[in-house]
Amino acid sequence: MREAVRRALEVCPIEVGVAVAGGDWKLTAVWKLSDGPLRFGELQRAVGPVSAKTLTRQLRALEADGIVVRTVFPEVPPRVTYELTEAGRELASIAVLLGRWSERFVARDGGERDENSISEYGPAS
């Protein structure tokens, strides 16, 4: 367990969720992986305007927390995929709910949906 999660556990269960899922692009990456495993470049394009450094850092944290599994295939050049664990799939369902809440929240202020909106069936493909 990462130290940030351990500290959060001392405060409140909700803080554990924030420690695991909080951070730039984490929930978006989890959401995008909900359709199945992706290679790093595919995930980076799916997530949006995130740097490789930031995405790598967040994926390492998600892997350390047991949300994502990183698989390296013994090939030349190496092929690496990322996929959700059972805990990751549970978090992805929460991400979808948060996305729906966010759309309603933004709609209250006259916001509009875009191509990245979350439908009732999950991520837009």
N, CA and C atoms as an extended XYZ file, in Angstrom:
375
Properties=species:S:1:pos:R:3:atomname:S:1:resname:S:1:resid:I:1 pbc="F F F"
N         0.856       -1.172        0.000 N   MET     1
C         0.000        0.000        0.000 CA  MET     1
C         0.905        1.239        0.000 C   MET     1
N         0.594        2.165       -0.907 N   ARG     2
C         1.371        3.406       -0.951 CA  ARG     2
C         1.156        4.204        0.331 C   ARG     2
N         2.165        4.979        0.687 N   GLU     3
C         2.111        5.777        1.914 CA  GLU     3
C         0.926        6.747        1.912 C   GLU     3
N         0.630        7.328        0.745 N   ALA     4
C        -0.505        8.262        0.662 CA  ALA     4
C        -1.817        7.563        1.001 C   ALA     4
N        -1.961        6.332        0.599 N   VAL     5
C        -3.185        5.572        0.895 CA  VAL     5
C        -3.213        5.207        2.378 C   VAL     5
N        -2.070        4.819        2.903 N   ARG     6
C        -1.977        4.468        4.326 CA  ARG     6
C        -2.364        5.667        5.206 C   ARG     6
N        -1.858        6.853        4.853 N   ARG     7
C        -2.209        8.064        5.616 CA  ARG     7
C        -3.693        8.376        5.498 C   ARG     7
N        -4.233        8.202        4.303 N   ALA     8
C        -5.654        8.485        4.090 CA  ALA     8
C        -6.534        7.547        4.912 C   ALA     8
N        -6.091        6.317        5.067 N   LEU     9
C        -6.842        5.324        5.832 CA  LEU     9
C        -7.017        5.760        7.279 C   LEU     9
N        -6.061        6.512        7.787 N   GLU    10
C        -6.143        7.009        9.158 CA  GLU    10
C        -7.188        8.100        9.313 C   GLU    10
N        -7.582        8.715        8.204 N   VAL    11
C        -8.511        9.843        8.257 CA  VAL    11
C        -9.947        9.390        8.035 C   VAL    11
N       -10.196        8.761        6.868 N   CYS    12
C       -11.575        8.460        6.482 CA  CYS    12
C       -11.561        7.576        5.234 C   CYS    12
N       -12.512        6.647        5.108 N   PRO    13
C       -12.550        5.809        3.908 CA  PRO    13
C       -12.674        6.597        2.606 C   PRO    13
N       -13.352        7.715        2.635 N   ILE    14
C       -13.483        8.524        1.424 CA  ILE    14
C       -12.112        9.063        1.006 C   ILE    14
N       -11.280        9.401        1.969 N   GLU    15
C        -9.941        9.889        1.662 CA  GLU    15
C        -9.087        8.808        1.012 C   GLU    15
N        -9.346        7.544        1.327 N   VAL    16
C        -8.644        6.446        0.657 CA  VAL    16
C        -8.987        6.472       -0.828 C   VAL    16
N       -10.264        6.620       -1.136 N   GLY    17
C       -10.692        6.716       -2.535 CA  GLY    17
C       -10.058        7.884       -3.246 C   GLY    17
N        -9.971        9.002       -2.566 N   VAL    18
C        -9.349       10.190       -3.158 CA  VAL    18
C        -7.851        9.949       -3.363 C   VAL    18
N        -7.196        9.288       -2.421 N   ALA    19
C        -5.769        9.009       -2.553 CA  ALA    19
C        -5.493        8.068       -3.723 C   ALA    19
N        -6.374        7.095       -3.926 N   VAL    20
C        -6.195        6.132       -5.015 CA  VAL    20
C        -6.588        6.740       -6.354 C   VAL    20
N        -7.743        7.387       -6.417 N   ALA    21
C        -8.295        7.853       -7.699 CA  ALA    21
C        -7.968        9.298       -8.015 C   ALA    21
N        -7.565       10.058       -7.012 N   GLY    22
C        -7.283       11.462       -7.241 CA  GLY    22
C        -5.972       11.648       -7.980 C   GLY    22
N        -5.895       12.703       -8.717 N   GLY    23
C        -4.677       12.992       -9.465 CA  GLY    23
C        -5.009       13.193      -10.926 C   GLY    23
N        -4.126       13.889      -11.596 N   ASP    24
C        -4.346       14.217      -12.999 CA  ASP    24
C        -4.532       12.965      -13.837 C   ASP    24
N        -5.647       12.885      -14.496 N   TRP    25
C        -5.935       11.880      -15.520 CA  TRP    25
C        -6.180       10.462      -15.011 C   TRP    25
N        -6.087       10.215      -13.715 N   LYS    26
C        -6.258        8.844      -13.219 CA  LYS    26
C        -7.636        8.277      -13.549 C   LYS    26
N        -8.688        8.992      -13.168 N   LEU    27
C       -10.029        8.456      -13.417 CA  LEU    27
C       -10.328        8.359      -14.905 C   LEU    27
N        -9.812        9.274      -15.688 N   THR    28
C       -10.009        9.199      -17.136 CA  THR    28
C        -9.313        7.964      -17.691 C   THR    28
N        -8.110        7.678      -17.229 N   ALA    29
C        -7.392        6.479      -17.680 CA  ALA    29
C        -8.150        5.220      -17.286 C   ALA    29
N        -8.651        5.182      -16.057 N   VAL    30
C        -9.434        4.020      -15.609 CA  VAL    30
C       -10.677        3.868      -16.473 C   VAL    30
N       -11.348        4.972      -16.736 N   TRP    31
C       -12.559        4.949      -17.564 CA  TRP    31
C       -12.243        4.411      -18.961 C   TRP    31
N       -11.162        4.887      -19.555 N   LYS    32
C       -10.787        4.455      -20.907 CA  LYS    32
C       -10.370        2.988      -20.935 C   LYS    32
N        -9.835        2.471      -19.845 N   LEU    33
C        -9.446        1.058      -19.779 CA  LEU    33
C       -10.633        0.136      -19.500 C   LEU    33
N       -11.793        0.708      -19.222 N   SER    34
C       -12.958       -0.129      -18.891 CA  SER    34
C       -13.435       -0.968      -20.072 C   SER    34
N       -13.059       -0.590      -21.287 N   ASP    35
C       -13.432       -1.385      -22.465 CA  ASP    35
C       -12.456       -2.517      -22.743 C   ASP    35
N       -11.336       -2.548      -22.015 N   GLY    36
C       -10.361       -3.612      -22.207 CA  GLY    36
C        -8.947       -3.068      -22.231 C   GLY    36
N        -7.969       -3.981      -22.315 N   PRO    37
C        -6.565       -3.581      -22.266 CA  PRO    37
C        -6.182       -2.655      -23.417 C   PRO    37
N        -5.259       -1.744      -23.121 N   LEU    38
C        -4.720       -0.836      -24.129 CA  LEU    38
C        -3.216       -0.747      -23.979 C   LEU    38
N        -2.538       -0.530      -25.101 N   ARG    39
C        -1.117       -0.227      -25.063 CA  ARG    39
C        -0.964        1.225      -24.620 C   ARG    39
N         0.246        1.577      -24.188 N   PHE    40
C         0.474        2.917      -23.637 CA  PHE    40
C         0.064        4.006      -24.614 C   PHE    40
N         0.520        3.926      -25.860 N   GLY    41
C         0.205        4.957      -26.852 CA  GLY    41
C        -1.286        5.067      -27.118 C   GLY    41
N        -1.961        3.923      -27.159 N   GLU    42
C        -3.416        3.936      -27.367 CA  GLU    42
C        -4.109        4.624      -26.199 C   GLU    42
N        -3.654        4.296      -24.989 N   LEU    43
C        -4.253        4.902      -23.801 CA  LEU    43
C        -3.981        6.395      -23.761 C   LEU    43
N        -2.774        6.795      -24.101 N   GLN    44
C        -2.437        8.222      -24.090 CA  GLN    44
C        -3.318        8.988      -25.074 C   GLN    44
N        -3.522        8.439      -26.273 N   ARG    45
C        -4.399        9.105      -27.246 CA  ARG    45
C        -5.844        9.137      -26.760 C   ARG    45
N        -6.290        8.060      -26.111 N   ALA    46
C        -7.674        7.986      -25.630 CA  ALA    46
C        -7.922        8.959      -24.482 C   ALA    46
N        -6.934        9.131      -23.615 N   VAL    47
C        -7.100        9.991      -22.444 CA  VAL    47
C        -7.188       11.456      -22.843 C   VAL    47
N        -6.341       11.875      -23.760 N   GLY    48
C        -6.394       13.275      -24.191 CA  GLY    48
C        -5.054       13.950      -24.041 C   GLY    48
N        -5.058       15.239      -23.769 N   PRO    49
C        -3.814       16.016      -23.768 CA  PRO    49
C        -2.983       15.808      -22.498 C   PRO    49
N        -2.502       14.577      -22.323 N   VAL    50
C        -1.673       14.244      -21.168 CA  VAL    50
C        -0.270       13.914      -21.657 C   VAL    50
N         0.732       14.371      -20.925 N   SER    51
C         2.106       14.056      -21.313 CA  SER    51
C         2.422       12.608      -20.959 C   SER    51
N         3.383       12.052      -21.655 N   ALA    52
C         3.800       10.674      -21.381 CA  ALA    52
C         4.317       10.553      -19.949 C   ALA    52
N         5.033       11.564      -19.476 N   LYS    53
C         5.572       11.547      -18.118 CA  LYS    53
C         4.463       11.493      -17.071 C   LYS    53
N         3.454       12.334      -17.251 N   THR    54
C         2.342       12.369      -16.303 CA  THR    54
C         1.557       11.062      -16.335 C   THR    54
N         1.245       10.578      -17.530 N   LEU    55
C         0.479        9.334      -17.633 CA  LEU    55
C         1.266        8.171      -17.034 C   LEU    55
N         2.553        8.108      -17.288 N   THR    56
C         3.385        7.044      -16.713 CA  THR    56
C         3.351        7.092      -15.191 C   THR    56
N         3.486        8.291      -14.629 N   ARG    57
C         3.459        8.456      -13.171 CA  ARG    57
C         2.117        7.988      -12.590 C   ARG    57
N         1.034        8.363      -13.246 N   GLN    58
C        -0.286        7.991      -12.735 CA  GLN    58
C        -0.538        6.491      -12.876 C   GLN    58
N        -0.102        5.917      -14.005 N   LEU    59
C        -0.270        4.474      -14.189 CA  LEU    59
C         0.542        3.687      -13.168 C   LEU    59
N         1.719        4.159      -12.832 N   ARG    60
C         2.528        3.489      -11.802 CA  ARG    60
C         1.830        3.519      -10.452 C   ARG    60
N         1.225        4.653      -10.126 N   ALA    61
C         0.486        4.752       -8.862 CA  ALA    61
C        -0.727        3.818       -8.883 C   ALA    61
N        -1.449        3.799       -9.999 N   LEU    62
C        -2.610        2.907      -10.111 CA  LEU    62
C        -2.186        1.442      -10.031 C   LEU    62
N        -1.030        1.125      -10.601 N   GLU    63
C        -0.511       -0.241      -10.527 CA  GLU    63
C        -0.130       -0.580       -9.082 C   GLU    63
N         0.531        0.334       -8.401 N   ALA    64
C         0.930        0.111       -7.008 CA  ALA    64
C        -0.281       -0.095       -6.105 C   ALA    64
N        -1.388        0.548       -6.445 N   ASP    65
C        -2.615        0.429       -5.648 CA  ASP    65
C        -3.490       -0.751       -6.063 C   ASP    65
N        -3.057       -1.515       -7.072 N   GLY    66
C        -3.820       -2.693       -7.475 CA  GLY    66
C        -5.031       -2.379       -8.337 C   GLY    66
N        -5.026       -1.239       -9.002 N   ILE    67
C        -6.137       -0.836       -9.866 CA  ILE    67
C        -5.870       -1.264      -11.306 C   ILE    67
N        -4.614       -1.223      -11.703 N   VAL    68
C        -4.193       -1.519      -13.068 CA  VAL    68
C        -3.112       -2.597      -13.032 C   VAL    68
N        -3.139       -3.468      -14.039 N   VAL    69
C        -2.078       -4.450      -14.228 CA  VAL    69
C        -1.320       -4.075      -15.492 C   VAL    69
N        -0.006       -4.028      -15.375 N   ARG    70
C         0.874       -3.739      -16.506 CA  ARG    70
C         1.498       -5.062      -16.934 C   ARG    70
N         1.312       -5.417      -18.203 N   THR    71
C         1.861       -6.654      -18.735 CA  THR    71
C         2.885       -6.327      -19.806 C   THR    71
N         4.088       -6.855      -19.625 N   VAL    72
C         5.158       -6.676      -20.604 CA  VAL    72
C         5.325       -8.000      -21.339 C   VAL    72
N         5.175       -7.956      -22.655 N   PHE    73
C         5.315       -9.148      -23.475 CA  PHE    73
C         6.768       -9.273      -23.936 C   PHE    73
N         7.314      -10.497      -23.891 N   PRO    74
C         8.726      -10.698      -24.268 CA  PRO    74
C         8.918      -10.660      -25.784 C   PRO    74
N         8.842       -9.480      -26.327 N   GLU    75
C         8.977       -9.266      -27.766 CA  GLU    75
C         9.983       -8.153      -28.001 C   GLU    75
N        10.465       -8.070      -29.219 N   VAL    76
C        11.344       -6.966      -29.608 CA  VAL    76
C        10.673       -6.246      -30.764 C   VAL    76
N        10.328       -4.974      -30.639 N   PRO    77
C        10.421       -4.183      -29.416 CA  PRO    77
C         9.390       -4.644      -28.387 C   PRO    77
N         9.624       -4.340      -27.103 N   PRO    78
C         8.695       -4.791      -26.058 CA  PRO    78
C         7.304       -4.197      -26.258 C   PRO    78
N         6.320       -5.010      -26.003 N   ARG    79
C         4.920       -4.561      -26.063 CA  ARG    79
C         4.396       -4.565      -24.631 C   ARG    79
N         3.798       -3.463      -24.224 N   VAL    80
C         3.279       -3.313      -22.869 CA  VAL    80
C         1.804       -2.967      -22.963 C   VAL    80
N         0.979       -3.661      -22.185 N   THR    81
C        -0.437       -3.319      -22.119 CA  THR    81
C        -0.824       -3.032      -20.674 C   THR    81
N        -1.896       -2.278      -20.547 N   TYR    82
C        -2.466       -1.957      -19.245 CA  TYR    82
C        -3.912       -2.414      -19.249 C   TYR    82
N        -4.322       -3.034      -18.134 N   GLU    83
C        -5.729       -3.403      -18.009 CA  GLU    83
C        -6.158       -3.303      -16.554 C   GLU    83
N        -7.455       -3.227      -16.355 N   LEU    84
C        -7.998       -3.056      -15.013 CA  LEU    84
C        -8.047       -4.379      -14.265 C   LEU    84
N        -7.813       -4.303      -12.976 N   THR    85
C        -8.044       -5.427      -12.079 CA  THR    85
C        -9.528       -5.407      -11.686 C   THR    85
N        -9.938       -6.328      -10.848 N   GLU    86
C       -11.320       -6.303      -10.347 CA  GLU    86
C       -11.593       -4.993       -9.614 C   GLU    86
N       -10.645       -4.575       -8.779 N   ALA    87
C       -10.804       -3.291       -8.074 CA  ALA    87
C       -10.865       -2.142       -9.075 C   ALA    87
N       -10.106       -2.234      -10.149 N   GLY    88
C       -10.134       -1.210      -11.192 CA  GLY    88
C       -11.472       -1.153      -11.898 C   GLY    88
N       -12.066       -2.319      -12.137 N   ARG    89
C       -13.389       -2.334      -12.786 CA  ARG    89
C       -14.442       -1.718      -11.867 C   ARG    89
N       -14.313       -1.957      -10.567 N   GLU    90
C       -15.235       -1.315       -9.616 CA  GLU    90
C       -15.051        0.201       -9.643 C   GLU    90
N       -13.797        0.637       -9.671 N   LEU    91
C       -13.520        2.073       -9.727 CA  LEU    91
C       -14.030        2.674      -11.034 C   LEU    91
N       -13.932        1.928      -12.134 N   ALA    92
C       -14.439        2.420      -13.423 CA  ALA    92
C       -15.943        2.667      -13.349 C   ALA    92
N       -16.671        1.808      -12.655 N   SER    93
C       -18.121        2.023      -12.537 CA  SER    93
C       -18.406        3.288      -11.730 C   SER    93
N       -17.562        3.575      -10.748 N   ILE    94
C       -17.710        4.813       -9.984 CA  ILE    94
C       -17.369        6.014      -10.868 C   ILE    94
N       -16.359        5.858      -11.720 N   ALA    95
C       -15.981        6.941      -12.637 CA  ALA    95
C       -17.136        7.284      -13.575 C   ALA    95
N       -17.849        6.260      -14.054 N   VAL    96
C       -19.006        6.499      -14.920 CA  VAL    96
C       -20.072        7.280      -14.153 C   VAL    96
N       -20.327        6.888      -12.916 N   LEU    97
C       -21.309        7.613      -12.103 CA  LEU    97
C       -20.873        9.058      -11.860 C   LEU    97
N       -19.589        9.256      -11.588 N   LEU    98
C       -19.075       10.615      -11.396 CA  LEU    98
C       -19.209       11.418      -12.676 C   LEU    98
N       -18.977       10.786      -13.821 N   GLY    99
C       -19.144       11.470      -15.104 CA  GLY    99
C       -20.580       11.906      -15.327 C   GLY    99
N       -21.513       11.032      -14.995 N   ARG   100
C       -22.939       11.394      -15.139 CA  ARG   100
C       -23.288       12.555      -14.216 C   ARG   100
N       -22.821       12.483      -12.969 N   TRP   101
C       -23.073       13.576      -12.038 CA  TRP   101
C       -22.468       14.866      -12.579 C   TRP   101
N       -21.257       14.783      -13.123 N   SER   102
C       -20.573       15.970      -13.662 CA  SER   102
C       -21.357       16.589      -14.810 C   SER   102
N       -21.896       15.746      -15.683 N   GLU   103
C       -22.694       16.272      -16.805 CA  GLU   103
C       -23.924       17.009      -16.293 C   GLU   103
N       -24.595       16.463      -15.279 N   ARG   104
C       -25.766       17.149      -14.709 CA  ARG   104
C       -25.346       18.449      -14.028 C   ARG   104
N       -24.219       18.407      -13.342 N   PHE   105
C       -23.712       19.589      -12.660 CA  PHE   105
C       -23.408       20.704      -13.655 C   PHE   105
N       -22.718       20.362      -14.733 N   VAL   106
C       -22.374       21.347      -15.763 CA  VAL   106
C       -23.633       21.839      -16.468 C   VAL   106
N       -24.589       20.950      -16.705 N   ALA   107
C       -25.832       21.330      -17.391 CA  ALA   107
C       -26.601       22.385      -16.596 C   ALA   107
N       -26.472       22.370      -15.296 N   ARG   108
C       -27.138       23.380      -14.472 CA  ARG   108
C       -26.648       24.783      -14.803 C   ARG   108
N       -25.404       24.847      -15.301 N   ASP   109
C       -24.811       26.134      -15.655 CA  ASP   109
C       -24.851       26.386      -17.153 C   ASP   109
N       -25.639       25.615      -17.890 N   GLY   110
C       -25.765       25.827      -19.320 CA  GLY   110
C       -24.663       25.197      -20.144 C   GLY   110
N       -23.877       24.272      -19.552 N   GLY   111
C       -22.815       23.604      -20.296 CA  GLY   111
C       -23.384       22.660      -21.343 C   GLY   111
N       -22.554       22.267      -22.280 N   GLU   112
C       -22.982       21.362      -23.344 CA  GLU   112
C       -22.171       20.090      -23.298 C   GLU   112
N       -22.761       18.996      -23.783 N   ARG   113
C       -22.072       17.718      -23.873 CA  ARG   113
C       -21.154       17.727      -25.089 C   ARG   113
N       -20.097       16.943      -25.023 N   ASP   114
C       -19.221       16.808      -26.183 CA  ASP   114
C       -19.029       15.335      -26.506 C   ASP   114
N       -18.131       15.056      -27.461 N   GLU   115
C       -17.937       13.681      -27.914 CA  GLU   115
C       -17.340       12.792      -26.830 C   GLU   115
N       -16.797       13.358      -25.768 N   ASN   116
C       -16.236       12.570      -24.680 CA  ASN   116
C       -17.236       12.325      -23.558 C   ASN   116
N       -18.489       12.687      -23.765 N   SER   117
C       -19.493       12.494      -22.736 CA  SER   117
C       -19.706       11.026      -22.442 C   SER   117
N       -20.149       10.752      -21.248 N   ILE   118
C       -20.393        9.385      -20.817 CA  ILE   118
C       -21.873        9.084      -20.990 C   ILE   118
N       -22.179        8.101      -21.813 N   SER   119
C       -23.563        7.703      -21.994 CA  SER   119
C       -23.977        6.809      -20.838 C   SER   119
N       -25.232        6.437      -20.799 N   GLU   120
C       -25.690        5.544      -19.751 CA  GLU   120
C       -25.056        4.163      -19.863 C   GLU   120
N       -24.416        3.865      -20.966 N   TYR   121
C       -23.799        2.560      -21.174 CA  TYR   121
C       -22.300        2.575      -21.001 C   TYR   121
N       -21.713        3.704      -20.610 N   GLY   122
C       -20.266        3.756      -20.396 CA  GLY   122
C       -19.598        4.706      -21.354 C   GLY   122
N       -18.289        4.540      -21.537 N   PRO   123
C       -17.527        5.482      -22.367 CA  PRO   123
C       -17.970        5.479      -23.815 C   PRO   123
N       -17.881        6.643      -24.421 N   ALA   124
C       -18.151        6.726      -25.856 CA  ALA   124
C       -17.001        6.061      -26.599 C   ALA   124
N       -17.301        5.289      -27.612 N   SER   125
C       -16.241        4.587      -28.344 CA  SER   125
C       -15.834        5.347      -29.565 C   SER   125
